[in-house]
Amino acid sequence: QWATIRIEKGVKKPRPQMKTPAANGIIERDETPMEQEIARLRQADFEFSDIFYFCRRGFEAIVEDEVTQRFSSEELVSWNLLTRTNVDFHYVSVRLTVVWVAGVAVRYCLLLPLRFTLAAIGITSMIVGTTIVGQLPNSSVKNYLSEVVHLTCSRILVRALSGTIHYHNKENKPQKGGICVANHTSPIDAIILTNDGCYAMVGQVHGGLMGVIQRAMVKACPHVWFERSEVRDRHLVTRRLREHVADKSKLPILIFPEGTCINNTSVMMFKKGSFEIGGTIYPVAIKYDPQFGDAFWNSSKYNIISYLLRIMTSWAIVCNVWYLPPMLREEGEDATQFANRVRSAIARQGGLTELPWDGGLKRAKVKDTFKEEQQKNYSKMLVRNGGL
């Protein structure tokens, strides 16, 4: 009954267009700076009512945390007949249940076997092809064959996902010796981009099937795989990346500076390490259409096999890719400021919400320095107003 009423209301009174994709929350946040808001609450230099500001912020975080909700599947305005979103909607009526059951039969009995066959062909070809090419001596022939293998296998894998990809502004495609940075939603982001050109990839070492693929790929192309837990490895990665960028004959590096998958509604903080290397940055914005399938990978909840099964039983993977104009670090601009400028450009083009939070909060608690920063800001405000 609740679902029926909700659907009827949605038909009679469509939802207004929001300014940002993340504006469909259950509360409306006031982004007024702390100093201005507290100034409205009181006239003296210090009053007990100052706590109202911090209490409201705390309640907002408890009711609707704008960070952790980025690590779960995006909620759709209408149901797309998939069980990943609005799972209870197929119980609304008998007719809708029949349509949903028919969709399940098509997705699992027809599409899944075909996609699984194509995926097996693509993965096997990638492992075998890169292993064979990796045995050749370094030369232009090896580089050419490596690009052919990567492009061909990536395109087979995109077909296995029923991928429909729209590439925009191809004149801005990353060039050799540059660094391509993009927002990160899924492991298939790399396949989506490699479908249109080859890259030297940078990423975390994985186990299982993905680890096998990584070890095979690095034999044919100078990809850079690292282990986050080893600080010593990070310095090695930085040195290898600088050497790679210095060679203008090598493929552009592909980096996802967020460091983790976000649910296709936002762009979170970019790690500054990618922007300290030097060279030209080629920003890329990727935006998936969740009406046909949810590409987001919640690695804390699903392993790679479960995730691939879920997206291969979706209707399709539809997305837009925008190549943005290349960007250089400006004079007097530090790596953090440069990273924020690139992130803003990607967020604007992809229609994504820009958040200052570290994607590492997906697995870790907020650092004490964040809380201390708010305390320092409040103390400075009181000192400036003569309250202390």
C-alpha positions as CSV (number, residue, x, y, z in Angstrom):
1,Q,0.0,0.0,0.0
2,W,2.8,2.4,0.8
3,A,4.6,1.7,-2.5
4,T,1.3,2.1,-4.4
5,I,0.6,5.5,-2.8
6,R,4.2,6.6,-3.5
7,I,3.9,5.6,-7.2
8,E,0.6,7.4,-7.6
9,K,1.9,10.5,-6.0
10,G,4.9,10.4,-8.3
11,V,2.6,10.2,-11.4
12,K,0.3,13.0,-10.3
13,K,3.0,15.3,-8.9
14,P,6.4,14.8,-10.5
15,R,9.4,15.5,-8.4
16,P,11.0,18.9,-9.1
17,Q,14.5,19.0,-10.6
18,M,17.2,19.3,-8.0
19,K,20.2,21.4,-8.3
20,T,22.6,18.6,-7.6
21,P,22.2,14.8,-7.8
22,A,22.7,14.5,-4.0
23,A,19.9,17.0,-3.2
24,N,17.4,14.2,-2.9
25,G,18.2,13.6,0.7
26,I,15.7,13.5,3.5
27,I,17.0,16.8,5.0
28,E,17.9,20.1,3.5
29,R,21.3,21.3,4.8
30,D,22.2,24.9,5.4
31,E,25.7,25.5,4.2
32,T,26.1,28.9,6.0
33,P,29.6,29.2,7.5
34,M,29.9,28.7,11.2
35,E,30.9,32.3,12.0
36,Q,27.9,33.8,10.2
37,E,25.4,31.3,11.6
38,I,26.5,31.7,15.2
39,A,26.5,35.5,14.8
40,R,22.8,35.3,14.0
41,L,22.1,33.3,17.2
42,R,23.6,35.8,19.6
43,Q,24.7,39.4,20.0
44,A,27.3,39.1,22.7
45,D,30.8,37.7,22.3
46,F,29.9,34.4,23.9
47,E,26.6,32.8,24.8
48,F,25.5,29.3,25.7
49,S,23.3,29.3,22.6
50,D,26.4,28.8,20.5
51,I,26.0,25.1,21.1
52,F,22.8,25.1,18.9
53,Y,25.0,25.3,15.8
54,F,27.0,22.3,16.7
55,C,24.0,20.4,17.9
56,R,22.2,20.9,14.6
57,R,25.3,19.8,12.7
58,G,25.5,16.7,14.8
59,F,21.8,15.9,14.3
60,E,22.2,16.4,10.5
61,A,25.1,13.9,10.5
62,I,23.1,11.4,12.5
63,V,19.9,11.7,10.4
64,E,21.7,11.7,7.1
65,D,25.5,11.3,6.8
66,E,26.5,12.9,3.5
67,V,29.7,10.7,3.4
68,T,28.6,7.1,4.2
69,Q,25.6,7.3,1.9
70,R,28.1,7.7,-1.0
71,F,29.2,4.1,-0.4
72,S,25.8,2.5,-1.1
73,S,23.8,2.0,-4.3
74,E,22.2,5.2,-5.6
75,E,18.5,5.4,-4.9
76,L,16.4,5.7,-8.1
77,V,13.4,8.0,-8.6
78,S,11.6,5.1,-10.3
79,W,12.2,1.3,-10.2
80,N,14.1,-0.2,-13.1
81,L,12.8,-3.8,-12.5
82,L,16.1,-4.8,-11.0
83,T,16.4,-6.3,-7.5
84,R,19.4,-4.0,-6.7
85,T,17.1,-1.0,-6.1
86,N,13.6,-0.7,-4.6
87,V,13.5,-4.5,-4.1
88,D,9.9,-4.5,-2.7
89,F,8.3,-2.7,-5.7
90,H,7.6,-5.9,-7.6
91,Y,5.0,-6.8,-4.9
92,V,2.9,-3.8,-5.7
93,S,0.5,-5.6,-8.1
94,V,0.2,-8.9,-9.9
95,R,0.8,-7.3,-13.3
96,L,4.1,-5.7,-12.1
97,T,5.1,-9.0,-10.5
98,V,4.6,-10.8,-13.8
99,V,6.6,-8.3,-15.7
100,W,9.4,-8.5,-13.1
101,V,9.5,-12.4,-13.3
102,A,9.6,-12.2,-17.1
103,G,12.6,-9.8,-16.8
104,V,14.4,-12.1,-14.4
105,A,13.9,-15.0,-16.9
106,V,15.4,-12.8,-19.7
107,R,18.3,-11.5,-17.6
108,Y,19.3,-14.8,-16.0
109,C,18.4,-17.4,-18.7
110,L,19.2,-15.5,-21.9
111,L,21.5,-12.5,-21.2
112,L,23.7,-14.0,-18.4
113,P,24.9,-17.1,-20.4
114,L,25.7,-15.0,-23.4
115,R,27.5,-12.4,-21.3
116,F,29.4,-15.0,-19.3
117,T,30.6,-16.6,-22.5
118,L,31.9,-13.3,-23.9
119,A,33.5,-12.4,-20.5
120,A,35.2,-15.8,-20.4
121,I,36.5,-15.2,-23.9
122,G,37.7,-11.7,-23.1
123,I,39.4,-12.6,-19.8
124,T,41.1,-15.7,-21.3
125,S,42.2,-13.7,-24.3
126,M,43.6,-11.0,-22.1
127,I,45.6,-13.4,-19.9
128,V,46.9,-15.5,-22.8
129,G,47.5,-12.6,-25.1
130,T,49.4,-10.4,-22.6
131,T,51.4,-13.4,-21.4
132,I,52.5,-14.2,-24.9
133,V,53.3,-10.6,-25.8
134,G,55.2,-10.2,-22.5
135,Q,57.7,-12.8,-23.7
136,L,58.8,-10.6,-26.6
137,P,61.8,-8.3,-26.3
138,N,61.1,-4.6,-25.7
139,S,60.5,-3.0,-29.1
140,S,57.9,-1.0,-31.1
141,V,56.4,-4.3,-32.3
142,K,55.8,-5.4,-28.7
143,N,54.2,-2.1,-27.8
144,Y,51.9,-2.3,-30.9
145,L,50.9,-5.9,-30.1
146,S,50.3,-5.0,-26.5
147,E,47.9,-2.2,-27.5
148,V,46.1,-4.5,-29.9
149,V,45.6,-7.1,-27.2
150,H,44.4,-4.6,-24.6
151,L,42.0,-2.8,-27.0
152,T,40.5,-6.0,-28.4
153,C,40.0,-7.7,-25.1
154,S,38.5,-4.6,-23.5
155,R,36.0,-4.3,-26.3
156,I,35.0,-7.9,-25.9
157,L,34.5,-7.3,-22.2
158,V,32.4,-4.2,-22.8
159,R,30.2,-6.3,-25.1
160,A,29.9,-8.8,-22.3
161,L,28.3,-6.1,-20.2
162,S,26.0,-4.9,-23.0
163,G,27.9,-1.7,-22.6
164,T,26.7,1.4,-24.4
165,I,29.3,4.2,-24.0
166,H,29.1,7.7,-25.4
167,Y,32.5,9.4,-25.7
168,H,32.5,13.2,-25.9
169,N,35.2,15.7,-26.9
170,K,37.6,13.1,-28.3
171,E,40.0,15.9,-29.3
172,N,41.0,16.1,-25.6
173,K,41.9,12.4,-25.3
174,P,45.0,11.8,-23.1
175,Q,48.3,11.8,-25.0
176,K,51.4,9.8,-24.4
177,G,53.6,11.0,-21.5
178,G,50.5,12.5,-19.7
179,I,48.4,11.5,-16.7
180,C,44.7,10.7,-17.1
181,V,42.7,11.2,-13.9
182,A,39.0,10.2,-13.6
183,N,36.3,9.8,-10.9
184,H,36.0,6.2,-9.7
185,T,32.7,4.2,-9.5
186,S,33.7,0.7,-10.5
187,P,36.6,-1.6,-11.5
188,I,35.0,-1.5,-15.0
189,D,36.0,2.2,-15.3
190,A,39.3,1.0,-16.6
191,I,37.7,-1.2,-19.2
192,I,35.3,1.7,-20.2
193,L,38.3,3.9,-20.9
194,T,40.5,1.3,-22.4
195,N,37.7,0.5,-24.9
196,D,38.6,3.9,-26.5
197,G,42.4,3.9,-26.0
198,C,45.3,2.2,-24.2
199,Y,46.6,3.3,-20.8
200,A,49.3,2.3,-18.3
201,M,47.2,1.7,-15.2
202,V,48.0,2.4,-11.6
203,G,46.2,0.6,-8.8
204,Q,46.1,-1.6,-5.8
205,V,47.2,-5.2,-5.9
206,H,44.2,-7.6,-5.8
207,G,43.9,-11.2,-5.1
208,G,41.9,-13.9,-6.9
209,L,40.8,-13.5,-10.5
210,M,41.6,-9.8,-10.6
211,G,45.1,-10.6,-9.3
212,V,45.7,-13.1,-12.1
213,I,44.7,-10.5,-14.7
214,Q,46.9,-7.9,-13.1
215,R,50.0,-10.2,-13.2
216,A,49.4,-11.1,-16.8
217,M,48.8,-7.5,-18.0
218,V,52.0,-6.1,-16.4
219,K,54.0,-8.5,-18.5
220,A,53.0,-6.8,-21.7
221,C,52.7,-3.2,-20.5
222,P,54.3,-1.2,-17.7
223,H,51.3,-1.0,-15.4
224,V,52.1,0.0,-11.8
225,W,50.4,-2.1,-9.1
226,F,51.0,-1.3,-5.4
227,E,50.0,-2.4,-1.9
228,R,48.5,0.5,0.1
229,S,49.6,-1.0,3.4
230,E,53.3,-0.6,2.5
231,V,54.5,3.0,2.9
232,R,57.8,2.1,1.4
233,D,56.0,0.9,-1.7
234,R,54.4,4.3,-2.2
235,H,57.8,6.0,-2.6
236,L,58.6,3.4,-5.2
237,V,55.4,4.1,-7.0
238,T,56.0,7.8,-7.1
239,R,59.5,7.3,-8.5
240,R,58.2,4.9,-11.2
241,L,55.5,7.2,-12.2
242,R,57.9,10.1,-12.6
243,E,60.1,8.0,-14.8
244,H,57.1,6.9,-16.8
245,V,55.9,10.5,-17.4
246,A,59.4,11.6,-18.4
247,D,59.3,9.2,-21.3
248,K,57.0,10.8,-23.9
249,S,56.8,7.6,-25.9
250,K,55.0,5.7,-23.2
251,L,51.3,5.3,-22.8
252,P,49.4,7.9,-20.6
253,I,49.0,6.8,-17.0
254,L,45.5,6.1,-15.8
255,I,44.9,7.0,-12.2
256,F,41.7,7.2,-10.0
257,P,42.8,9.7,-7.3
258,E,39.8,9.0,-5.0
259,G,41.4,5.7,-4.1
260,T,38.1,3.9,-3.7
261,C,34.7,3.5,-5.5
262,I,32.0,6.1,-5.0
263,N,28.4,5.5,-5.9
264,N,28.2,7.7,-9.1
265,T,26.6,10.6,-7.4
266,S,29.7,12.5,-6.0
267,V,33.4,13.1,-6.4
268,M,35.3,12.9,-3.2
269,M,38.8,14.2,-2.2
270,F,41.6,13.5,-4.7
271,K,44.8,12.3,-3.2
272,K,47.5,14.8,-4.0
273,G,50.2,12.3,-4.8
274,S,49.0,12.0,-8.4
275,F,49.4,15.8,-8.9
276,E,53.0,16.0,-7.4
277,I,54.5,13.9,-10.2
278,G,54.5,16.7,-12.8
279,G,53.4,16.6,-16.4
280,T,50.1,17.3,-18.1
281,I,46.9,16.2,-16.4
282,Y,44.0,15.0,-18.7
283,P,40.8,15.0,-16.6
284,V,38.0,12.5,-17.6
285,A,34.5,12.5,-16.2
286,I,32.5,9.2,-16.1
287,K,28.8,9.2,-15.4
288,Y,26.7,6.0,-15.5
289,D,23.0,5.8,-16.1
290,P,21.5,3.9,-13.2
291,Q,18.2,3.3,-15.0
292,F,19.8,0.4,-16.9
293,G,22.2,-1.0,-14.3
294,D,24.1,0.0,-11.1
295,A,27.8,0.0,-11.9
296,F,28.9,0.9,-8.3
297,W,31.0,-1.6,-6.5
298,N,30.7,-1.7,-2.7
299,S,33.9,-3.7,-2.1
300,S,33.2,-3.9,1.6
301,K,30.0,-5.9,0.9
302,Y,30.7,-7.8,-2.3
303,N,33.7,-9.6,-3.6
304,I,34.6,-9.2,-7.3
305,I,32.8,-12.3,-8.4
306,S,29.6,-11.4,-6.7
307,Y,29.8,-7.9,-8.1
308,L,30.4,-9.1,-11.7
309,L,27.4,-11.4,-11.4
310,R,25.2,-8.5,-10.3
311,I,26.2,-6.2,-13.1
312,M,26.0,-9.0,-15.7
313,T,22.4,-9.6,-14.7
314,S,21.5,-6.0,-15.1
315,W,19.8,-4.7,-18.3
316,A,22.9,-3.0,-19.6
317,I,25.8,-0.7,-18.6
318,V,25.2,2.8,-20.1
319,C,27.5,5.7,-19.4
320,N,28.9,8.9,-20.8
321,V,32.6,9.7,-20.8
322,W,33.8,13.3,-21.2
323,Y,37.4,14.1,-22.1
324,L,38.2,17.5,-20.6
325,P,40.9,19.9,-21.8
326,P,44.3,19.2,-20.4
327,M,45.4,21.1,-17.3
328,L,48.7,22.2,-16.0
329,R,49.8,23.1,-12.5
330,E,49.7,26.9,-12.2
331,E,52.5,29.0,-10.7
332,G,52.2,29.2,-6.9
333,E,49.7,26.4,-6.8
334,D,50.4,23.5,-4.5
335,A,49.5,19.9,-5.3
336,T,46.4,20.0,-3.1
337,Q,45.0,23.1,-4.8
338,F,45.7,21.6,-8.2
339,A,43.9,18.4,-7.2
340,N,40.9,20.3,-6.0
341,R,40.8,22.3,-9.3
342,V,40.8,19.2,-11.4
343,R,38.2,17.5,-9.2
344,S,35.9,20.6,-9.5
345,A,36.2,20.4,-13.3
346,I,35.3,16.7,-13.3
347,A,32.4,17.2,-11.0
348,R,30.9,20.1,-13.0
349,Q,31.1,18.2,-16.3
350,G,29.7,14.9,-14.9
351,G,26.9,16.6,-12.9
352,L,28.4,15.2,-9.7
353,T,28.4,16.6,-6.2
354,E,31.8,17.7,-5.0
355,L,32.7,16.6,-1.4
356,P,35.9,17.5,0.5
357,W,35.9,14.2,2.4
358,D,38.5,11.4,2.0
359,G,37.2,8.3,0.4
360,G,39.2,6.4,3.0
361,L,36.3,7.0,5.4
362,K,34.7,4.0,3.7
363,R,36.9,1.8,5.9
364,A,38.2,4.1,8.6
365,K,37.0,6.6,11.2
366,V,37.2,10.4,10.9
367,K,40.7,11.6,11.9
368,D,41.0,13.6,15.1
369,T,42.5,16.4,13.1
370,F,39.1,17.1,11.5
371,K,37.5,17.7,14.9
372,E,40.5,19.7,16.1
373,E,40.1,21.9,13.0
374,Q,36.5,22.9,13.9
375,Q,37.6,23.6,17.5
376,K,40.4,25.8,16.3
377,N,38.1,27.7,14.0
378,Y,35.6,28.4,16.8
379,S,38.5,29.5,19.1
380,K,39.8,31.9,16.5
381,M,36.4,33.3,16.0
382,L,36.0,34.1,19.7
383,V,39.5,35.6,19.9
384,R,38.8,37.8,16.9
385,N,35.5,39.0,18.5
386,G,37.1,39.6,21.8
387,G,35.3,36.9,23.6
388,L,38.3,35.4,25.3
